[in-house]
């Protein structure tokens, strides 16, 4: 059976494209984010990634992984299934200061009554970062939501203590970047997959 040369070329191109699609990456400020991530048996896709600025300085990059693409905060928060926020430092930072900024970020993006229920978890989260003293350029932390387990915090790839069981805890943390008073508006847009 003779296959036309044009069809042979198309088949070869399709076969070659598959490995590249499987290892596709997005680069943000020199940091690479894989297009997909596996969490607790769930395949997630990169919803968006961007850079956190403080004034003219780049502080870190962040990538948001969800079960399906979401263009709004409400969609991202309501989406069932596993989720991940991955952060890579672009400069050295005092980790205890980062922990305090997390608490302030949650406070700025939640009603006071809802926030009061999360105070024990936020204190513990702040302590995790205080214990690390410093996060250096190139180091990473991530926050994973695993249904039935809770929010798992990883610093430099190592799980930090027991998961935070409260279902609302992960969404409270996610609001730091996606809420009405986000850490960085441009980063919020990027995490929601909007062009910068």
Order of alpha helices (4+ residues) and beta strands (2+ residues): alpha-beta-beta-beta-beta-beta-alpha-beta-beta-alpha-alpha-beta-beta-beta-beta-alpha-alpha
